[in-house]
Amino acid sequence: MLLGVNLSLLIGPTIPLPATPDIAEAVQSVSVTQSDEGRSGFQIVLQIGRAGPADMLDYRLLLNPLLAPFNRVILTVLFNAMPRVLMDGIITNRQMSPGAQPGAATLTLTGEDVSVMMDLKKKRADYVAMSEPLIALAIIASYAQYGLIPEVIPPAALDQPLPIERTPVQQDTDLAHLKKIGERFGHVFYVDPGPAPGVNQAYWGPPKRLGLLQRALSVGVGPETNVESINFAFNALAPTIVDDTIQDKDLNVTVPVMTFASTRLPPLSLMPALPFQLPNVRTSLLDQGSGLSMMEAYGRAQAMTDKSVDEVATAQGELDALRYGGVLKPRALVGVRGAGFAHDGIYYVKSVSHSIAKGKYSQRFSLTRDGLGSLTPAVVP
């Protein structure tokens, strides 16, 4: 029990079980980082020592098979009687520091979410007559032992491959391939733990911009302030449009490919960088302009523009979990209030880092959106 926050640890091969008392008592601190890009990670620091005949050969916890690499770890926080799964991951690294004083040795377990198991083996595979959403579903389904529940959002523009024309081919790891085919449409792939221990949501689609708002991040509002620090930034060089021409592979004619604004819906700001920043905006060419149909070219061009404005306006900060009264969830929406009209409003939570130790629970966060100005007259606390 940490300041009213109950941390639960499940550990073991494939189907983890509650940690044994000696492991639970040895836990000194836990860190978890969750992000919508790249794998999420965790770190558990345990205090270990040698205090009897059983420790003559080595530190007892070092010999415990539950702490072996590639075992599964599930971390759950019970906050205000509401459980929240912070991490469902795999141990990938162990570090032991003997320490200068007796009983001061530490064992640090580092790992990543279960998607790391999708990144171990490069392979070649053919997906006959399968579009990118179907490929994503097929790959995710092959990891059912980790409780992956697929959530695949098809893109607006999709070119169905015909076997007589082309066959999609994979020549990398499953995780790398999911991200590669997602980038064509400005999609992300991540594994979100929960809602129950042992269950994970495998999401392939655009960044989520719909859903209920989490409790607001409040700054400069007196006793209701729950943010310890926050900094805002605006990157005017981020927005990018595409102005190019391609040779349509089907029609064999030259067609223009242009973008002007983001298609991410709904917008999160009153003054999104595109189209408000035109004509002072970067202009780019397609990364791959040959061998594409007009639909494929437009889809990839729009993906470049959409992704470029996702992080025009950003906020970095830290909050105290107890003052906030809950766990800030990444890959979802949150309101900010008290920072002024330009920076108040709704943001997408890109990442959250949790730091839990005896007597402390803090959360560092990264927020993003497409521009400045609040769309709502007030943000609900």
C-alpha positions as CSV (number, residue, x, y, z in Angstrom):
1,M,0.0,0.0,0.0
2,L,1.6,3.3,-1.1
3,L,-0.2,6.4,0.1
4,G,-3.6,4.8,-0.5
5,V,-2.5,3.4,-3.8
6,N,-2.5,-0.4,-3.9
7,L,0.0,-1.8,-6.4
8,S,-0.5,-5.4,-7.5
9,L,2.2,-7.5,-9.2
10,L,1.5,-10.7,-11.2
11,I,4.5,-12.6,-12.5
12,G,5.3,-15.9,-14.2
13,P,5.5,-17.7,-17.5
14,T,2.6,-17.2,-20.0
15,I,-0.2,-16.9,-17.3
16,P,1.3,-14.9,-14.4
17,L,0.2,-15.5,-10.8
18,P,0.4,-13.1,-7.8
19,A,4.0,-12.5,-6.7
20,T,5.3,-14.5,-3.7
21,P,5.6,-12.6,-0.4
22,D,9.4,-12.4,-0.6
23,I,9.2,-10.8,-4.1
24,A,6.4,-8.4,-3.0
25,E,8.3,-7.2,0.1
26,A,11.5,-6.7,-1.9
27,V,9.9,-4.2,-4.4
28,Q,11.3,-0.7,-3.8
29,S,10.0,1.2,-6.8
30,V,8.2,0.7,-10.1
31,S,8.4,2.8,-13.3
32,V,6.0,2.4,-16.3
33,T,6.1,4.3,-19.5
34,Q,3.1,4.1,-21.9
35,S,3.2,5.6,-25.4
36,D,1.2,5.4,-28.6
37,E,4.4,5.0,-30.7
38,G,7.0,2.4,-29.9
39,R,6.7,-0.2,-27.2
40,S,5.8,0.7,-23.7
41,G,8.2,-0.3,-21.0
42,F,8.6,-0.9,-17.3
43,Q,11.3,-1.2,-14.6
44,I,11.0,-2.8,-11.2
45,V,13.7,-2.3,-8.5
46,L,13.9,-4.9,-5.8
47,Q,16.1,-4.8,-2.7
48,I,17.9,-8.1,-2.3
49,G,20.2,-9.5,0.4
50,R,21.9,-12.6,1.8
51,A,20.8,-13.6,5.3
52,G,21.2,-17.2,5.9
53,P,22.3,-20.7,4.8
54,A,19.9,-20.5,1.8
55,D,21.9,-17.5,0.5
56,M,25.3,-19.1,0.7
57,L,25.4,-20.0,-3.0
58,D,23.9,-16.7,-4.3
59,Y,21.2,-14.2,-3.6
60,R,18.0,-16.1,-3.1
61,L,15.9,-13.8,-5.3
62,L,18.4,-14.1,-8.1
63,L,17.7,-17.9,-8.2
64,N,13.9,-17.4,-8.1
65,P,12.6,-18.7,-11.5
66,L,9.8,-16.2,-11.4
67,L,12.3,-13.4,-12.0
68,A,13.8,-15.1,-15.1
69,P,13.9,-13.2,-18.4
70,F,10.9,-13.7,-20.7
71,N,8.6,-14.2,-17.8
72,R,5.4,-12.1,-18.0
73,V,4.7,-9.2,-15.6
74,I,1.3,-7.6,-15.0
75,L,1.2,-4.4,-12.9
76,T,-2.1,-3.1,-11.7
77,V,-2.9,0.0,-9.6
78,L,-6.0,0.1,-7.4
79,F,-6.7,3.8,-7.1
80,N,-9.9,5.0,-5.3
81,A,-11.3,1.4,-5.5
82,M,-10.8,1.5,-9.3
83,P,-8.3,-1.0,-10.7
84,R,-6.2,0.1,-13.7
85,V,-3.8,-2.2,-15.5
86,L,-0.6,-0.2,-16.1
87,M,1.5,-2.8,-17.8
88,D,1.3,-6.3,-19.3
89,G,4.9,-7.0,-20.3
90,I,7.8,-9.3,-20.7
91,I,11.1,-9.2,-18.7
92,T,13.9,-8.6,-21.2
93,N,16.8,-7.4,-19.0
94,R,18.1,-8.0,-15.4
95,Q,20.7,-5.9,-13.7
96,M,22.2,-6.6,-10.2
97,S,24.1,-4.1,-8.1
98,P,25.8,-5.7,-5.0
99,G,25.8,-2.4,-3.1
100,A,28.4,-1.0,-0.7
101,Q,26.5,-2.0,2.5
102,P,25.1,-5.3,3.7
103,G,21.5,-5.6,2.4
104,A,21.9,-2.7,0.0
105,A,22.1,-4.9,-3.1
106,T,19.4,-4.2,-5.8
107,L,18.0,-6.3,-8.6
108,T,16.5,-4.2,-11.5
109,L,14.0,-5.9,-13.9
110,T,13.4,-4.1,-17.1
111,G,11.0,-5.1,-19.8
112,E,8.6,-4.0,-22.5
113,D,4.9,-4.7,-23.2
114,V,3.9,-8.0,-24.8
115,S,4.3,-6.6,-28.3
116,V,8.0,-7.2,-27.8
117,M,7.2,-10.9,-28.6
118,M,6.0,-9.7,-32.0
119,D,9.5,-8.3,-32.7
120,L,11.7,-11.3,-32.2
121,K,11.5,-13.2,-35.5
122,K,11.9,-11.8,-39.0
123,K,10.0,-13.8,-41.6
124,R,8.8,-13.8,-45.1
125,A,5.0,-14.1,-45.7
126,D,2.6,-13.6,-48.6
127,Y,-0.8,-12.2,-48.0
128,V,-2.8,-13.1,-51.2
129,A,-5.7,-10.7,-51.9
130,M,-5.5,-9.2,-48.4
131,S,-5.6,-5.5,-47.7
132,E,-3.7,-3.8,-44.9
133,P,-6.6,-4.1,-42.3
134,L,-6.9,-7.8,-43.0
135,I,-3.2,-8.3,-42.7
136,A,-3.2,-6.5,-39.4
137,L,-6.0,-8.8,-38.1
138,A,-4.2,-11.9,-39.3
139,I,-0.9,-10.9,-37.5
140,I,-2.6,-9.9,-34.2
141,A,-4.7,-13.2,-34.2
142,S,-1.4,-15.2,-34.1
143,Y,-0.6,-13.9,-30.6
144,A,-3.8,-14.9,-28.9
145,Q,-1.8,-16.5,-26.0
146,Y,-1.1,-12.9,-24.8
147,G,-4.7,-12.0,-24.6
148,L,-4.6,-9.7,-27.6
149,I,-8.0,-8.4,-28.7
150,P,-7.7,-6.7,-32.1
151,E,-9.2,-3.2,-32.8
152,V,-8.4,-2.5,-36.4
153,I,-9.8,0.7,-38.0
154,P,-9.8,0.6,-41.9
155,P,-8.4,3.8,-43.6
156,A,-10.7,6.0,-45.7
157,A,-8.8,5.2,-48.9
158,L,-7.9,1.6,-49.5
159,D,-6.6,-0.1,-52.7
160,Q,-7.7,-3.8,-52.6
161,P,-4.9,-5.9,-54.0
162,L,-5.8,-8.2,-56.9
163,P,-3.8,-11.5,-57.1
164,I,-3.3,-11.0,-60.8
165,E,-1.6,-7.6,-60.1
166,R,0.2,-7.8,-56.9
167,T,0.6,-9.8,-53.7
168,P,1.5,-8.0,-50.4
169,V,4.7,-9.5,-49.0
170,Q,6.2,-9.3,-45.5
171,Q,10.0,-9.4,-45.0
172,D,10.4,-8.2,-41.4
173,T,9.1,-8.9,-37.9
174,D,5.4,-8.8,-37.3
175,L,5.6,-5.7,-35.2
176,A,7.7,-3.8,-37.8
177,H,5.3,-4.9,-40.5
178,L,2.3,-3.7,-38.6
179,K,3.9,-0.3,-38.2
180,K,5.1,-0.2,-41.8
181,I,1.7,-0.8,-43.3
182,G,0.1,1.6,-40.8
183,E,2.4,4.5,-41.8
184,R,1.0,4.5,-45.2
185,F,-2.3,5.8,-43.8
186,G,-1.0,7.8,-40.8
187,H,-2.0,5.0,-38.5
188,V,-0.4,3.8,-35.3
189,F,-0.1,0.4,-33.7
190,Y,0.2,-0.2,-30.0
191,V,-0.9,-2.7,-27.3
192,D,-3.0,-1.2,-24.5
193,P,-3.2,-3.3,-21.3
194,G,-6.5,-4.1,-19.8
195,P,-9.3,-3.6,-19.0
196,A,-8.7,-6.8,-17.0
197,P,-5.4,-8.4,-16.1
198,G,-4.2,-10.7,-18.8
199,V,-6.2,-9.0,-21.5
200,N,-4.7,-6.5,-24.0
201,Q,-6.2,-4.3,-26.7
202,A,-4.1,-4.4,-29.9
203,Y,-5.0,-1.2,-31.7
204,W,-4.2,-0.5,-35.4
205,G,-5.7,2.8,-36.7
206,P,-5.5,6.6,-36.5
207,P,-4.8,8.3,-33.1
208,K,-8.0,8.2,-31.1
209,R,-9.7,11.6,-31.0
210,L,-13.2,10.5,-29.8
211,G,-14.3,9.3,-26.4
212,L,-15.0,10.6,-22.9
213,L,-12.6,13.2,-21.5
214,Q,-10.5,12.3,-18.5
215,R,-10.4,14.5,-15.4
216,A,-9.0,17.8,-16.4
217,L,-5.4,18.9,-15.9
218,S,-5.8,22.2,-13.9
219,V,-3.0,24.8,-13.6
220,G,-3.1,28.1,-11.8
221,V,-6.6,27.7,-10.3
222,G,-5.8,27.8,-6.7
223,P,-6.6,24.8,-4.5
224,E,-8.0,22.9,-7.5
225,T,-4.6,22.9,-9.2
226,N,-3.4,19.3,-9.7
227,V,-0.5,19.9,-12.1
228,E,2.9,20.4,-10.5
229,S,4.5,21.7,-13.7
230,I,3.5,22.1,-17.4
231,N,5.2,23.7,-20.4
232,F,3.6,24.4,-23.8
233,A,5.3,24.5,-27.2
234,F,4.2,25.3,-30.8
235,N,6.2,24.0,-33.7
236,A,5.4,26.1,-36.8
237,L,7.7,24.0,-39.0
238,A,5.8,20.8,-38.4
239,P,2.8,21.2,-40.7
240,T,3.5,19.7,-44.2
241,I,1.5,19.5,-47.3
242,V,2.2,17.4,-50.4
243,D,2.4,18.8,-53.9
244,D,3.5,16.2,-56.4
245,T,2.6,14.3,-59.6
246,I,2.6,10.5,-60.1
247,Q,2.3,8.1,-63.1
248,D,-0.9,6.1,-62.3
249,K,0.1,2.5,-62.6
250,D,-3.4,1.5,-63.8
251,L,-4.4,4.4,-66.1
252,N,-0.8,5.1,-67.2
253,V,-1.4,8.9,-67.1
254,T,0.2,11.6,-65.0
255,V,-2.0,12.9,-62.2
256,P,-1.4,15.6,-59.6
257,V,-1.4,14.7,-55.9
258,M,-2.0,17.6,-53.5
259,T,-3.1,18.0,-49.9
260,F,-4.2,21.1,-48.0
261,A,-5.5,20.2,-44.6
262,S,-5.6,17.3,-42.1
263,T,-8.5,14.8,-42.2
264,R,-8.2,13.9,-38.5
265,L,-11.6,14.3,-37.1
266,P,-12.7,15.9,-35.0
267,P,-10.2,18.8,-34.8
268,L,-8.9,19.5,-31.3
269,S,-8.2,23.2,-31.6
270,L,-10.0,26.3,-32.7
271,M,-7.1,27.4,-35.0
272,P,-5.5,24.3,-36.4
273,A,-2.2,24.8,-38.1
274,L,-3.7,23.7,-41.4
275,P,-5.2,25.5,-43.1
276,F,-4.7,28.6,-40.9
277,Q,-0.9,28.6,-41.5
278,L,-1.1,28.5,-45.3
279,P,0.9,29.6,-47.3
280,N,3.7,29.5,-44.8
281,V,4.0,25.8,-44.6
282,R,6.4,23.1,-45.7
283,T,5.7,21.4,-49.0
284,S,6.9,17.9,-49.7
285,L,7.0,15.2,-52.3
286,L,5.7,11.7,-51.9
287,D,8.3,9.4,-50.3
288,Q,7.5,6.7,-52.8
289,G,5.9,8.1,-56.0
290,S,6.4,5.2,-58.4
291,G,4.3,2.1,-58.8
292,L,1.2,3.6,-57.2
293,S,-2.4,4.0,-58.3
294,M,-4.0,7.4,-57.8
295,M,-5.9,6.2,-54.8
296,E,-2.8,4.8,-53.1
297,A,-0.9,8.0,-53.8
298,Y,-3.6,10.2,-52.3
299,G,-3.8,8.0,-49.3
300,R,-0.1,8.2,-48.6
301,A,0.0,11.9,-49.3
302,Q,-2.8,12.6,-46.8
303,A,-1.1,10.3,-44.3
304,M,2.0,12.5,-44.4
305,T,-0.1,15.7,-43.9
306,D,-2.2,14.2,-41.1
307,K,0.9,12.9,-39.2
308,S,2.7,16.3,-39.6
309,V,0.0,18.2,-37.7
310,D,-0.6,15.7,-35.0
311,E,2.0,17.3,-32.8
312,V,2.1,21.0,-33.8
313,A,1.1,22.1,-30.3
314,T,2.6,20.0,-27.4
315,A,2.6,20.1,-23.6
316,Q,5.0,18.4,-21.2
317,G,4.3,18.2,-17.5
318,E,4.1,16.3,-14.3
319,L,1.2,15.8,-11.8
320,D,0.8,14.2,-8.4
321,A,-1.5,11.2,-8.7
322,L,-3.1,11.8,-5.3
323,R,-4.0,15.5,-6.1
324,Y,-5.2,14.5,-9.5
325,G,-7.3,11.8,-8.0
326,G,-6.7,9.1,-10.6
327,V,-4.5,7.6,-13.3
328,L,-4.0,9.6,-16.5
329,K,-4.5,7.3,-19.4
330,P,-2.5,7.7,-22.6
331,R,-3.9,7.3,-26.1
332,A,-7.0,9.2,-25.0
333,L,-8.3,12.7,-24.6
334,V,-7.9,15.1,-21.6
335,G,-8.9,18.7,-21.0
336,V,-6.5,21.5,-19.8
337,R,-7.8,24.5,-17.9
338,G,-6.2,27.6,-16.4
339,A,-3.4,28.0,-18.9
340,G,-5.2,30.7,-21.0
341,F,-7.3,30.7,-24.2
342,A,-4.5,29.7,-26.5
343,H,-3.5,26.6,-24.5
344,D,-6.7,25.6,-22.8
345,G,-8.9,23.0,-24.3
346,I,-8.8,19.4,-25.4
347,Y,-5.5,17.4,-26.0
348,Y,-4.5,14.0,-27.1
349,V,-2.5,12.2,-24.4
350,K,0.5,10.8,-26.3
351,S,2.4,9.3,-23.4
352,V,2.4,8.9,-19.7
353,S,5.3,7.8,-17.4
354,H,4.4,6.5,-13.9
355,S,6.9,6.6,-11.1
356,I,5.7,4.7,-8.0
357,A,7.7,4.3,-4.7
358,K,7.0,4.2,-1.0
359,G,5.4,7.6,-0.2
360,K,5.2,8.9,-3.8
361,Y,3.3,8.4,-7.0
362,S,3.9,10.9,-9.8
363,Q,3.0,10.9,-13.5
364,R,4.8,12.7,-16.3
365,F,2.8,13.3,-19.4
366,S,3.1,14.4,-23.0
367,L,0.1,16.0,-24.7
368,T,-0.4,16.9,-28.4
369,R,-2.9,18.6,-30.7
370,D,-3.2,20.3,-34.1
371,G,-3.1,24.0,-33.2
372,L,-4.0,26.7,-30.7
373,G,-7.2,27.9,-29.1
374,S,-9.9,26.1,-27.2
375,L,-13.0,24.7,-29.0
376,T,-15.0,24.8,-25.8
377,P,-15.9,27.9,-23.7
378,A,-15.0,25.9,-20.5
379,V,-13.3,22.7,-19.6
380,V,-15.1,20.5,-17.2
381,P,-12.9,19.7,-14.1
